[in-house]
Amino acid sequence: MGNPVSKSQEFMEQRERSNTEYRKQGTLSMNLVREEFNRDIQEVYDLRSGELLGKGGFGTVRVVTHKATQNKYALKTIELKDVETVEQYEFLLNEIEIMKQLDHPNIARYKFRSEDETAKIVNKLINALRYCHDRNIAHRDIKLENICFESMADDAEVKLVDFGLSASFKDEQMRHDLVGSWAFMAPEVLQRAHHPQACDLWSMGVITYCLLAGFPPFRSVNLKGLKEQILYSYAKDFIQKLLKKDPQKRWTAQQAQHHAWLTKARSTKKNAKLSPKVVENLMHFKSLNLMKRVALGVVARTLEASEMRNLEQEFHKADIARSGEISIEDFRSVLLRSNQFQRKEVDEIFEGLDIGCSGRLSYTDFTAAALNRQHLDTRRLKYAFERLDHDNNGYLDYEDLMMTVGSDLSTEDVRTAIKQFDTDNRGKVSFE
């Protein structure tokens, strides 16, 4: 079989070689998630004092502190000593590839909660699921342990985590996999013939029941013994829509979003206006150089949860369709009611934010443009520069920028962006 350590090194070296072309074919949103090959992890994170959050079959999850930003993260460490084949490595790295495709405010403690509190949590999780399903990605392991809060604060944002078992709908094998956790597993999964997105919705039905009742719905053959009296009519109807045995009759995430139980729990009011400061920042963003706009995208991803709270609320105001992205129609609607704009002006602002010309704004696209300039201190700007400097040589050049923007921009656009900062015509830019 060979030495497992040498196999792991060989596989990771091969992955590093292919990373350059992969990034150039990717999108800006995906490439802002950087894979680090050239530095030891202890150069980037303080691993000494972090609390152990969990331990599983593949490794551990521990709190670490990013040295440059002092932000705290959950670091998942995988033990490679028992991994011997390329297929096993691909399975482990699948979670990274899935997470790079997702950019949503509710993707990232269990206690008894009131119905209103539960509805707000479930609403956000359904939004996250709809966003995943629209991208042909199924989570496949939705359970209480994979729903977390950013902090212990009462208003902490809820996050869906652990995409280790997630997969694309296009993978036919996933329709026959027996994966997930028994208490949250849809009946068709046991038969190894299932619809991935429908299974996620079944699991959300079980989650909702657990949050309201304090225990799972299927503890015994006799369901009459369950305490249904604590579930009000709207909540009961919502759960029943998700716990349909026939996956064809089970509601989708998009249908669930519009259920009365969730719509009445939403904190974002219909026809809400963007704050004047956010509108001002969006207008200013479109006039910035490409490199500055990309750097702001990096900065937006480094902000603490407390700093992002207001931006998340503004994003939800603009995401009228609740798809996890902002269409040009929704952008027009929210900006026209937020300020005295002409439609042409709104479209020009949208084009300035839509770097990849996709016709939709991701969460990072919007927050990068909307954030207050007070966040642009030297520490964060230097961190953004280092993130863009892919070969760690202290300069940004054409190759570095292409590794970030990928296929979103033409080579001509990237070269023009470099030239605007390249004062001595060397083809590269330093931080100073």
N, C-alpha and C positions, 0 to 999 in steps of 0.2 A: 504493500500500500504506500510505502514511502513515509518520510517524516512529515507530520501534520504542520509543523511550524514552517518548513520550507515551502510547503504547498500554499499556505496562507500568504507568505511573502510573494510567491510567484503570481498568485491570483490578484493581489492588490497592486503589484507593479503593472500587470496587464491592464487593470482597471484605470490606473493613473494615465497610462499611455493613450487609452481610448477616450479619456475625459475631455481632452481639448476639442476634438471634433464633435463630441456629444453636446458640449456647451454651445458651440457655434450653431448647432442645429436647433437648440432649445430656444426658450423665450426669456425675456428679461425677468418676468415674475419667477420662473423656475430657477434661473441662474443666480438670483439674489440669495438662494440657499447654497452656500459654498461648501464644497467638499475639500477638506484640508489634507494634503498629502505630504507637504514638505516640512512641517513642524511637529515636534513632539506635543502631545496633548497638554502636558504640564506647562508648556510655554504659553498656552492660551487660557487655561482654566486653573483656578486654585482648587485642588482636589482634597485638601487636608482636613477641613473641618465640616464638610457637608454631611447632612443627616442621611442615613440609609432609608430610602422610601419603600423599597420592595426588592424581592429576590425571586427569580423564576427559573425555568428550565434552561434558558439561554444565557442568563447573566443577572446583573443587578441594575437598579435605578437609584441614583444618589444625587443629592443637591450639590451643585458646584457653583463657583463664582467666576464670572468672566473677568479676567484681569484688566482689560482695557476699559470696560464700561461699568464694572462692579455689579452688573445685573446677575441675578441668580437664575439658574436653569436646572432642569432635571436631566442628568446625563445617563443615558442607557449604555451600559458596557456589555459587550458580547464576548463570551469565552470562545476562542477559536481552536482550542487544543483538540476538541472532539469533532471538528468540522473537517472533512477530508475530501469532499468532491466539489466540483464546480457547481453542481445543482444545489448543494446545500448552501454554498455561498450566495448564489442567486436568490435563494429563498430569504436569507437573512437580509440581503440588501434591497429586497423588494419594498420593505417599509420605507426606506430612504427615498426610493424613486416615487412612491405614492405620495409621500409628504411633500416632495418638491413640486408636485402638481396642484397642491391645495393651498389656498390663500384666503382664509375665512376667519372672522373674529371669534367664532365658536368652535374652531378646531385647534386643538393643542394637546369627598366626605359624604358620606351618606348620613343623613339624619332625617327624622320625621319632619315634614313640612306641611303647611296649610295648603288647601287646594289652590288658592291664588298664587302662592309661591311656587308650587309645583308646576302650574300652568306656564309661568314665565320661564322656568327651566326647560320644560319640555318643548316650548315654542322655539327656543334657541337651538336645541338639539335637532329638532325637525328641520330647521333652517339649514343647519350644517349637513344633515343627511341629504336634503334636496340638492344642495350644492355638489356633494360627492356624486350622487346618482346622475346629475346632469352631465357629469364628466365620465360616466360609465365606470365608476369606482364604487365597490361595495366594501363596507367595513368588515362585516362577518364575525365580529366578536364584541357586539354591544352588550355591556353588562355594567353593573353599578361601579365596579372597580375601574372601569375605563371612562368614567365621567368625573372630572376634577374641577376644582375652583382655583383661580389664580392666587388667592390668598385667603386668610381667615376673616377678611372684612365682610360685613353683611351684604355689601353691594358688589362683591367680587364676581368677575365674569366667569361663566361656566365654559368648560372646554371638553371636547371629545378627543380622547387620546388613544395611543397604542394601535397603530395601523399595521402591526406585524402580520396579521392574517388577512389583510385587505387584498383585493385583487381586481382586475379589470373584467367587465362583463364579457369581453371578447375571448377570454380564456375559457374554453369549453370544459376543461377539466374541473374548474371551480364549481360547476353545477353538480358534480358528483362527490365533492369533498365533504367529509364529516368533520366540520370545524365549528368552533364556538364553545360556549359554556352551556352545560345541560339545562340549567334552570331557565335560560333565555333563548334556547334553541327552537326554531320553528319546526313543526312536525314533518314537513317535507324534507328537511335536512337529514332527518333520521332515515328517510327512504332514499337518500342520495340522488334525488332528482328534484332540483329546486331552482327558483328564480332568485338570484342574489339580492336584488334590491328589496324584494318582498320579504325576505328573511330578516333584513335589517328593520323593517317596519314591525314585524312580529316582535322582535326583541324590544323595540321602543314601547310596544303595548305592555309588555311585561314590566319594563322599567317604570312606566307610568303607574301601573298598579302597585308596584313595590313602594314608590315614593308616597303614594296616597294611603295605602293600607298598612305599610310597615312589614309586609311579607309577600312572597311571590304568589301568583294566582293558582299555580298547579302544584300544591303540596300533597294532594291526595286524590283519590278517584272521586270522592264526593265533594263537588265544588259548592254545594249548598251551604257548607259550613263556613264559608268565607264571610268575612264581615262586610257585606255589601252596603250596609247602612251608612258607612262613612264616605261613600262615593256619591257625589251629587250627580244629577241627571246628565249634565253636559259632559262631565268627566267619564261617566259610565259609557255614554254613547261613543266617545272618542276611543276608549279602550276596546270596545266591541268592534269598532271599525278596523282596528289593527290586529285583533286576535281572531281573525277569520281563518278557519282551517284551510279553506281553499285559497291559495295564493292569488288566483285570478280575481277573486272578490275582495281581497285585502286592499286597503287604501294605499296609494303611493304617498311619498313625502310631500309632493306638491298638493295633493288633495288634503292631506292632513294639515297643511299650513293654513287652510281656509276654514277649518272647523271652528265653530262658534266658541268653543272652550278656549282655544288659543288666541283668537282674534280679540276677545275681550280682555285678555291678560297682557296684551302688548303695551309697552311703555311709550313707544313712538306713536304719536297721534297722526291720524290721517291728515294730509295737506300741511304737515309741519314745515316750517321754513328753516333754511340753513342759517347759522349765526352770521352776522355781518362780517366778523373777522375771518371766518372760513371762506366766505365768498371773496373777500379781498385777497386772501392767500391763493385761492384757485385762479383768480385773474392774473396775479403776479407770476405764477408758476409757468404759464404758457410762454412767457418772454425769456425764460432762463435758457442758458446753454445746455445742450444735451448732457454733458458731463455733470453739471450741477444737478440736473433732474435725476440722473441715475444715482448720484451720491445721496440725494434726499430720500430715495427709495431705501438705501442701506440704513440711513439714520432712522427712518420710520420703523424699521425692524428691530432697532436697539432700544426703543423707548420702554420704560417700565409700564406695568399694567395701569397704574394710577395716572400716568401721563397720557395713556391711550384712551382712557375712559370717555372723555368728551368727543374725541375723534370717532370712536365706535358709534356713539349716538348720532353723530352727524352722518356717518356712512349709512346707518339704518334709515335715516330720513330720505336719503337719495335712492336707496335700494327698494323702490316701491314694489317691484315684483317679488321681492324677497328671494331672489335667486342666488344671492351671494356675489353678484356683480351688478354694475350699474350700466344699463343700456343708454343709448343717446336719447331715447324717448323719455326715460325717467329723469335723466339729467336735465333735459329741457324743462320738464314739468316743474322740478324742484327749484331750479334757478330762476325761472320766469316768475314764480310766486315769491321768491326771496329777494328780488331786486328788480329795478326798472330796466331790464335788458331787452334788446331786440333779439329775435330768434337767431339772426346771423351772428351776433356777438356770442351767444351761448354756444353755438356750434364751433366757433373759433376757439373758445376756452376748452371745450371737450377735445378737440383735435390736439391741443397743446398737452393735455393730460394723457391722451391715448398714444403713448410712445410707439407701440407696436402696430398701430392702425388696425386694431381688431374689431373696433366698433363697440367695445365694452370696456369698462374700467374695473380692474380688480380692486380688492381691499387695499393693497399696498399702493396701487396707482393713486387712489383717492387720498389716503392718509399722507402719502409723501407730499402731495400738493397742498393739503389742507393744514398741515402742522404749523404751529407758530415758529417764527424764526428764533425765538429764545432758546429753542432746543439745539441750535447750531453753534454750540461752543467748540473750542479748539479740540477738546478731548474726543467729542463725537465725530468731528470732521476728520481728525487723524485716523480714527478707527475706520471710517468709511473709505478713506484713501487706502488703508492697509487691506481692506476687504477687496478692493478693486485691483490691487497690485498682486496678481495671481502668481507671478514668479518670485515675489518677495525681494526684488532688486532695488526697491526704493524709488522706482519711477513707474509712471503709467504710460503705456504706449498703445499702438493700434491693436496688438494682440490681446493686451489686458482688457481693453474695452470690448472687443469682439467676444471675449470669453464671458462677458457679463450680459451684453444686449442680445447675443445669439442671432437668431434669424429675424428679430423684430425690426432691425434697421439695416440699411444698405451699407456697403463698405465705404461709399462716398460720404455718407452722413457721419460715420465714425471718424474718418480721416479729417473731416471739417471740424469736428468737435475737438480733436487733438490740436489742430492748428491754432484754434482760438486761444489756447493756453501755452502753446509752444513758442515762447518769445525768442529763443535763440536758434530755432529751426533745426533742432536735433532729433525731432520725431518722438520726443518723450517729454513728460511733465513731472516735476518733483512736487512734493507737498508744499515746500516753501514758495 
